[in-house]
Every structure is written in C-alpha cells, then in structure tokens.
Amino acid sequence: MTGHLNIYGVYVPVLLIAMLAAYGLKSLLAALLQRLGFYRWVWHPPLFNLALYILVLGALFNLVPRM
C-alpha cells in the first residue's frame, strides 16, 4: 500500500484515504458498541477508542492490497 492517488491533478497519499476510512469505520463501531452498552465494561473509553482505531487501520492495510 504505497504511492499516491491522482484525483483531478491533486496527488493524495493512500495513507490519508485509509486513515479517513478507518476513522469512519471506528466511529460506526463505537456508536454500535455504545448502543449495546459495551462501554460499561471499558476502563478508559478514549484509550479503547484509540486501540479500536489502530485495529481498524491495520485491518484496512491488510485488506486493501488484496483487492
């Protein structure tokens, strides 16, 4: 997953796109977990959200090159 994407003459790093997608997916997962009441069992929610973001970003990095 290296390189850049050319969007109408503007080169955008693939990492930036992956980070934005991971943030969106993390937000959806966090909202779902909040609705299910999972955060009652979490000691430090901001730290958990950071770990969830890193996991989602890592999953995207593993999935995107295979597509």
N, C-alpha and C positions, 0 to 999 in steps of 0.2 A: 504494500500500500504506500507507494512513494509517488511523488510527482504532483502535478497541478492540473486543474481543470480549466479550460478556456471557456469562459462564459461571456459572450459578446465582447471579446477582446480583453477581458479582465481575467488575469490568472488567479485562481482561488486555490489555496492548498487543500488537498484532500483531507488532511487532518482537521482543518476547520470545519468542514462539512460533517465529518464523523463526530466531532465534538458537539456540534449543534444537534445532530440526530440523537446522540446519546443523552444529551440534556433533556430533549423532548420525551424520549422513552423513559428516562428516570423520573420525570415529573408525572407521567401517567402511572408508572408503577407505584410511586409514593402516594399518589391520590388513591389508588386502589387499596394499598396497604392501610392507609389512614381510615378508609371507609370500612375495612374489615376489622379494624381495631387492633392491628398488629403492633402499633406503636406503644401500646400499653406495656409491652414486654421489652421494649428497647430502652437501654440505659441512657444513651446520649443520641437523640434523633439527628442532630446535624452531622455527627460523625458517621452514623449509619447511612445518611443520605450521601455523604462523600464516598463511602465504600460502595454503595449501590451504583453511583455514577461511574466509578472506576471499573466495576464489574461489567456494566453495560458497554462502556467504551472498549474494554478488552474483548468482549464478545463481538462487537462490531468489527474490530480489527481482524478477528479470526474468521468472520463470515464473509466480509466484503471481497477479499482476494479470490475466493472460491466462486464468486458469481460471474 
